[in-house]
């Protein structure tokens, strides 16, 4: 199963849990599985959030495949100038 690392902002939906394992073939299915496990988290993982899969940042990840041993990080948008 893929290991998902959740940032501080998303942990409020998980009761403070920072890592979970999820069995999903792609990012879209991963988000659905997280929403089922942690109701309310899905809308906060939106298109403005980047996702890193095995260290590679994917800008438009919804259909990106996930390997069974992948590590996924949800990255909040960075603002500034």
N, CA, C and O atoms as a DFTB+ gen file, in Angstrom:
324 C
 N C O
     1  1       0.838      -1.187       0.000
     2  2       0.000       0.000       0.000
     3  2       0.876       1.241       0.000
     4  3       1.971       1.249       0.563
     5  1       0.378       2.280      -0.637
     6  2       1.103       3.539      -0.699
     7  2       1.064       4.223       0.666
     8  3       0.072       4.142       1.391
     9  1       2.157       4.895       0.996
    10  2       2.234       5.653       2.250
    11  2       1.937       7.108       1.930
    12  3       2.571       7.705       1.059
    13  1       0.959       7.681       2.646
    14  2       0.533       9.056       2.423
    15  2       0.940       9.885       3.629
    16  3       0.584       9.563       4.762
    17  1       1.690      10.957       3.381
    18  2       2.121      11.863       4.432
    19  2       1.240      13.104       4.348
    20  3       1.157      13.750       3.303
    21  1       0.587      13.429       5.458
    22  2      -0.367      14.539       5.500
    23  2       0.239      15.725       6.239
    24  3       0.805      15.568       7.321
    25  1       0.117      16.913       5.650
    26  2       0.650      18.134       6.256
    27  2      -0.233      18.600       7.401
    28  3      -1.340      18.098       7.594
    29  1       0.266      19.556       8.150
    30  2      -0.438      20.067       9.320
    31  2      -1.870      20.471       9.065
    32  3      -2.744      20.148       9.869
    33  1      -2.146      21.168       7.974
    34  2      -3.498      21.616       7.681
    35  2      -4.478      20.478       7.449
    36  3      -5.661      20.612       7.759
    37  1      -4.010      19.372       6.915
    38  2      -4.884      18.225       6.665
    39  2      -5.055      17.343       7.896
    40  3      -6.008      16.568       7.984
    41  1      -4.143      17.461       8.829
    42  2      -4.193      16.609      10.031
    43  2      -5.408      16.902      10.903
    44  3      -5.803      16.067      11.716
    45  1      -5.994      18.063      10.742
    46  2      -7.185      18.367      11.549
    47  2      -8.340      17.428      11.209
    48  3      -9.249      17.243      12.018
    49  1      -8.308      16.837      10.019
    50  2      -9.352      15.895       9.604
    51  2      -9.032      14.461      10.024
    52  3      -9.904      13.592      10.004
    53  1      -7.775      14.220      10.405
    54  2      -7.335      12.855      10.702
    55  2      -7.132      12.607      12.189
    56  3      -6.630      11.553      12.580
    57  1      -7.515      13.564      13.015
    58  2      -7.291      13.421      14.448
    59  2      -5.818      13.510      14.805
    60  3      -5.386      12.975      15.826
    61  1      -5.042      14.193      13.956
    62  2      -3.618      14.365      14.218
    63  2      -2.716      13.350      13.548
    64  3      -1.493      13.474      13.609
    65  1      -3.294      12.354      12.914
    66  2      -2.495      11.338      12.229
    67  2      -1.737      11.981      11.072
    68  3      -2.327      12.687      10.255
    69  1      -0.432      11.735      11.004
    70  2       0.375      12.363       9.966
    71  2       0.694      11.438       8.800
    72  3       1.087      11.909       7.733
    73  1       0.532      10.118       8.985
    74  2       0.802       9.168       7.906
    75  2      -0.243       8.067       7.914
    76  3      -0.639       7.575       8.970
    77  1      -0.683       7.688       6.723
    78  2      -1.618       6.580       6.566
    79  2      -1.199       5.756       5.356
    80  3      -0.483       6.244       4.481
    81  1      -1.640       4.528       5.310
    82  2      -1.422       3.682       4.141
    83  2      -2.741       3.525       3.406
    84  3      -3.784       3.282       4.012
    85  1      -2.675       3.670       2.084
    86  2      -3.878       3.618       1.258
    87  2      -3.595       2.773       0.026
    88  3      -2.534       2.884      -0.588
    89  1      -4.548       1.936      -0.324
    90  2      -4.453       1.120      -1.531
    91  2      -5.285       1.807      -2.607
    92  3      -6.514       1.778      -2.556
    93  1      -4.620       2.426      -3.582
    94  2      -5.325       3.138      -4.653
    95  2      -4.462       3.104      -5.914
    96  3      -3.240       3.224      -5.825
    97  1      -5.083       2.943      -7.092
    98  2      -4.316       2.861      -8.334
    99  2      -3.847       4.212      -8.870
   100  3      -2.873       4.281      -9.621
   101  1      -4.552       5.306      -8.478
   102  2      -4.190       6.633      -8.955
   103  2      -4.577       7.675      -7.909
   104  3      -5.213       7.350      -6.907
   105  1      -4.195       8.910      -8.144
   106  2      -4.412       9.980      -7.166
   107  2      -5.897      10.233      -6.937
   108  3      -6.306      10.470      -5.800
   109  1      -6.694      10.190      -7.963
   110  2      -8.140      10.416      -7.804
   111  2      -8.747       9.374      -6.845
   112  3      -9.528       9.726      -5.960
   113  1      -8.392       8.117      -7.021
   114  2      -8.880       7.059      -6.132
   115  2      -8.317       7.233      -4.721
   116  3      -8.992       6.931      -3.737
   117  1      -7.095       7.713      -4.628
   118  2      -6.482       7.977      -3.335
   119  2      -7.270       9.033      -2.563
   120  3      -7.542       8.864      -1.374
   121  1      -7.631      10.107      -3.230
   122  2      -8.401      11.175      -2.587
   123  2      -9.766      10.646      -2.152
   124  3     -10.232      10.971      -1.060
   125  1     -10.405       9.844      -2.984
   126  2     -11.695       9.240      -2.597
   127  2     -11.542       8.366      -1.358
   128  3     -12.372       8.417      -0.451
   129  1     -10.477       7.562      -1.322
   130  2     -10.240       6.677      -0.174
   131  2      -9.975       7.488       1.093
   132  3     -10.438       7.120       2.173
   133  1      -9.235       8.585       0.967
   134  2      -8.993       9.441       2.127
   135  2     -10.290      10.087       2.607
   136  3     -10.520      10.200       3.812
   137  1     -11.135      10.508       1.675
   138  2     -12.422      11.119       2.038
   139  2     -13.317      10.109       2.763
   140  3     -14.025      10.466       3.704
   141  1     -13.282       8.852       2.323
   142  2     -14.077       7.826       3.006
   143  2     -13.572       7.589       4.423
   144  3     -14.358       7.416       5.355
   145  1     -12.260       7.584       4.573
   146  2     -11.659       7.327       5.888
   147  2     -11.742       8.547       6.807
   148  3     -11.945       8.413       8.014
   149  1     -11.582       9.744       6.220
   150  2     -11.570      10.987       6.984
   151  2     -12.552      11.977       6.343
   152  3     -12.139      12.843       5.573
   153  1     -13.840      11.855       6.655
   154  2     -14.845      12.724       6.034
   155  2     -14.491      14.206       6.188
   156  3     -14.129      14.682       7.264
   157  1     -14.616      14.908       5.059
   158  2     -14.338      16.336       5.038
   159  2     -12.973      16.700       4.495
   160  3     -12.731      17.866       4.181
   161  1     -12.063      15.723       4.374
   162  2     -10.714      16.029       3.919
   163  2     -10.659      16.275       2.401
   164  3      -9.837      17.059       1.929
   165  1     -11.528      15.610       1.651
   166  2     -11.497      15.668       0.182
   167  2     -11.504      17.066      -0.394
   168  3     -10.655      17.374      -1.230
   169  1     -12.439      17.943       0.019
   170  2     -12.466      19.283      -0.557
   171  2     -11.215      20.119      -0.259
   172  3     -10.950      21.104      -0.947
   173  1     -10.452      19.731       0.758
   174  2      -9.247      20.484       1.102
   175  2      -8.027      20.009       0.332
   176  3      -6.966      20.630       0.383
   177  1      -8.187      18.907      -0.379
   178  2      -7.149      18.451      -1.305
   179  2      -7.656      18.842      -2.685
   180  3      -8.320      18.056      -3.360
   181  1      -7.345      20.035      -3.086
   182  2      -7.905      20.546      -4.339
   183  2      -6.808      20.780      -5.370
   184  3      -5.644      20.445      -5.148
   185  1      -7.191      21.348      -6.476
   186  2      -6.252      21.528      -7.574
   187  2      -5.152      22.536      -7.266
   188  3      -4.136      22.559      -7.960
   189  1      -5.330      23.374      -6.239
   190  2      -4.279      24.321      -5.891
   191  2      -3.156      23.648      -5.111
   192  3      -2.077      24.220      -4.958
   193  1      -3.401      22.449      -4.624
   194  2      -2.411      21.717      -3.844
   195  2      -1.600      20.830      -4.781
   196  3      -2.156      20.096      -5.599
   197  1      -0.286      20.908      -4.651
   198  2       0.576      20.022      -5.431
   199  2       0.731      18.706      -4.687
   200  3       0.540      18.635      -3.473
   201  1       1.076      17.680      -5.422
   202  2       1.268      16.373      -4.832
   203  2       2.621      15.844      -5.296
   204  3       2.947      15.886      -6.482
   205  1       3.396      15.349      -4.343
   206  2       4.673      14.720      -4.666
   207  2       4.495      13.209      -4.557
   208  3       4.030      12.689      -3.543
   209  1       4.875      12.526      -5.623
   210  2       4.827      11.070      -5.648
   211  2       6.258      10.574      -5.806
   212  3       6.911      10.824      -6.819
   213  1       6.724       9.875      -4.799
   214  2       8.093       9.352      -4.797
   215  2       9.121      10.450      -5.068
   216  3      10.099      10.236      -5.784
   217  1       8.886      11.623      -4.488
   218  2       9.832      12.729      -4.595
   219  2       9.659      13.634      -5.799
   220  3      10.322      14.668      -5.886
   221  1       8.788      13.275      -6.728
   222  2       8.543      14.112      -7.908
   223  2       7.257      14.899      -7.711
   224  3       6.202      14.315      -7.463
   225  1       7.337      16.219      -7.819
   226  2       6.150      17.058      -7.663
   227  2       5.339      17.020      -8.953
   228  3       5.849      17.305     -10.036
   229  1       4.072      16.662      -8.810
   230  2       3.163      16.543      -9.951
   231  2       2.160      17.685      -9.850
   232  3       1.421      17.761      -8.869
   233  1       2.115      18.565     -10.831
   234  2       1.247      19.740     -10.774
   235  2      -0.223      19.424     -11.040
   236  3      -1.100      20.031     -10.425
   237  1      -0.507      18.489     -11.940
   238  2      -1.885      18.116     -12.256
   239  2      -1.994      16.596     -12.092
   240  3      -1.938      15.856     -13.074
   241  1      -2.148      16.143     -10.862
   242  2      -1.919      14.731     -10.563
   243  2      -3.114      13.792     -10.595
   244  3      -2.918      12.591     -10.405
   245  1      -4.328      14.251     -10.820
   246  2      -5.495      13.417     -10.571
   247  2      -5.464      12.050     -11.247
   248  3      -5.950      11.076     -10.670
   249  1      -4.915      11.951     -12.433
   250  2      -4.877      10.661     -13.130
   251  2      -3.520       9.974     -13.026
   252  3      -3.302       8.930     -13.639
   253  1      -2.617      10.554     -12.257
   254  2      -1.278       9.990     -12.099
   255  2      -1.359       8.648     -11.364
   256  3      -2.033       8.531     -10.341
   257  1      -0.671       7.649     -11.892
   258  2      -0.653       6.327     -11.270
   259  2       0.146       6.335      -9.978
   260  3       1.080       7.118      -9.806
   261  1      -0.248       5.435      -9.067
   262  2       0.451       5.282      -7.799
   263  2       0.889       3.827      -7.692
   264  3       0.081       2.915      -7.862
   265  1       2.150       3.619      -7.415
   266  2       2.663       2.266      -7.208
   267  2       2.346       1.778      -5.801
   268  3       2.077       2.590      -4.915
   269  1       2.374       0.478      -5.583
   270  2       2.029      -0.071      -4.273
   271  2       2.995       0.357      -3.170
   272  3       2.626       0.341      -1.996
   273  1       4.215       0.734      -3.518
   274  2       5.194       1.160      -2.526
   275  2       5.490       2.653      -2.616
   276  3       6.509       3.114      -2.101
   277  1       4.614       3.408      -3.262
   278  2       4.834       4.846      -3.432
   279  2       4.674       5.599      -2.117
   280  3       3.997       5.149      -1.193
   281  1       5.322       6.762      -2.066
   282  2       5.149       7.682      -0.951
   283  2       4.582       8.969      -1.518
   284  3       5.146       9.551      -2.445
   285  1       3.456       9.415      -0.955
   286  2       2.743      10.576      -1.465
   287  2       2.729      11.657      -0.398
   288  3       2.425      11.402       0.767
   289  1       3.067      12.880      -0.825
   290  2       3.009      14.048       0.063
   291  2       2.066      15.063      -0.572
   292  3       2.179      15.363      -1.760
   293  1       1.130      15.595       0.227
   294  2       0.281      16.684      -0.214
   295  2       0.950      17.985       0.202
   296  3       1.252      18.181       1.379
   297  1       1.186      18.885      -0.768
   298  2       1.921      20.116      -0.528
   299  2       1.003      21.321      -0.672
   300  3       0.417      21.527      -1.735
   301  1       0.869      22.125       0.389
   302  2       0.016      23.309       0.279
   303  2       0.641      24.319      -0.675
   304  3       1.855      24.314      -0.877
   305  1      -0.187      25.188      -1.264
   306  2       0.353      26.196      -2.160
   307  2       1.272      27.163      -1.380
   308  3       1.017      27.488      -0.220
   309  1       2.315      27.594      -2.037
   310  2       3.251      28.532      -1.433
   311  2       2.998      29.890      -2.066
   312  3       2.981      30.026      -3.289
   313  1       2.803      30.883      -1.225
   314  2       2.582      32.227      -1.756
   315  2       3.708      33.138      -1.309
   316  3       4.470      32.824      -0.395
   317  1       3.787      34.225      -1.953
   318  2       4.836      35.185      -1.617
   319  2       5.291      35.897      -2.858
   320  3       4.714      35.734      -3.933
   321  1       6.303      36.671      -2.710
   322  2       6.711      37.402      -3.887
   323  2       8.096      37.811      -3.913
   324  3       8.537      38.439      -4.876
